[in-house]
Amino acid sequence: MSIVESTVYSVPGESGSPVELRERYENFIGGHWIAPTTGEYRENLTPSTGEPFCQVAYSGAQDIELALDAAHAAKECDEGGPPGRRSRREEVGPPYRTA
């Protein structure tokens, strides 16, 4: 015989929930929340009920270009950037490295 334990949490967005939700989410690009260039948002539906629980950015081609530019800049920084500069990975070392 096995014992099954369960924990019931309040629904996100309701009092007592361990998850806090915003009413609206922008694009997270280059470490910053940025409104979509389209200015449009769409409802984000919960799969359990099909009801909307927040709005999310409805991004366009310009938003994709901004995200790609940020990703390429981050990659360049991680790979060392200009000659002679150490990469962020080299500066920090492996995740298991200790002092």
C-alpha positions as a printed Julia matrix, in Angstrom:
99×3 Matrix{Float64}:
   0.0    0.0     0.0
   1.34   3.47   -0.86
   0.54   6.78    0.7
  -0.15   9.65   -1.66
   0.24  13.15   -0.35
  -0.97  16.15   -2.24
  -0.92  19.86   -1.75
  -3.59  22.16   -3.08
  -2.57  25.69   -3.98
  -4.74  28.68   -4.75
  -5.12  29.51   -8.43
  -2.47  31.98   -9.72
  -3.73  35.52   -9.37
  -5.96  34.7    -6.4
  -5.22  35.41   -2.76
  -2.94  32.8    -1.22
  -1.4   31.7    -4.52
   2.39  31.14   -4.47
   2.5   32.65   -7.98
   2.02  36.35   -8.66
   0.76  37.36  -12.08
   0.79  40.68  -13.85
  -2.19  41.79  -15.88
   0.02  42.34  -18.93
   3.42  41.03  -20.08
   5.7   42.7   -22.61
   8.57  41.11  -24.54
  11.69  40.3   -22.49
  14.5   41.37  -24.8
  18.09  42.06  -23.84
  17.3   41.84  -20.14
  14.46  44.37  -20.26
  10.67  44.27  -20.56
   9.83  46.04  -23.82
   6.38  46.82  -25.22
   5.72  45.18  -28.6
   6.37  47.41  -31.61
   2.91  46.47  -32.86
   1.36  47.98  -29.73
  -0.9   44.93  -29.6
  -1.58  42.38  -26.88
  -3.49  39.12  -26.88
  -5.27  37.25  -24.12
  -3.34  34.33  -22.64
  -5.72  31.48  -21.89
  -5.28  28.92  -19.16
  -5.38  25.38  -20.57
  -7.44  24.06  -17.67
 -10.48  26.29  -18.23
  -9.85  28.19  -21.44
 -10.36  31.45  -19.54
  -7.99  34.41  -20.03
  -5.7   35.14  -17.07
  -3.38  37.83  -18.48
  -2.39  39.62  -21.67
   0.82  38.92  -23.57
   2.65  40.9   -26.23
   1.57  40.22  -29.8
   4.96  40.62  -31.45
   5.78  41.45  -35.03
   8.8   41.22  -37.3
  10.47  44.26  -35.71
  10.27  42.62  -32.28
  11.9   39.49  -33.68
  14.71  41.6   -35.14
  15.22  43.33  -31.77
  15.39  39.95  -30.03
  17.85  38.6   -32.61
  20.05  41.7   -32.27
  20.09  41.25  -28.48
  20.91  37.55  -28.83
  23.76  38.24  -31.25
  25.16  40.94  -28.94
  25.01  38.55  -25.99
  26.74  35.83  -28.01
  29.51  38.23  -29.03
  30.01  39.23  -25.41
  30.06  35.58  -24.32
  32.57  34.67  -27.02
  34.94  37.41  -26.01
  33.87  40.36  -28.12
  36.82  42.39  -29.37
  40.26  40.71  -29.64
  42.11  40.53  -26.33
  38.96  40.6   -24.22
  38.13  37.53  -22.17
  34.67  36.07  -22.57
  32.19  36.18  -19.72
  32.45  32.39  -19.56
  36.24  32.65  -19.1
  35.83  35.33  -16.42
  33.31  33.36  -14.38
  34.54  29.85  -15.07
  32.51  26.66  -14.99
  29.4   26.59  -12.81
  31.03  24.05  -10.51
  34.12  26.18   -9.87
  34.7   27.09   -6.24
  36.72  29.88   -4.67
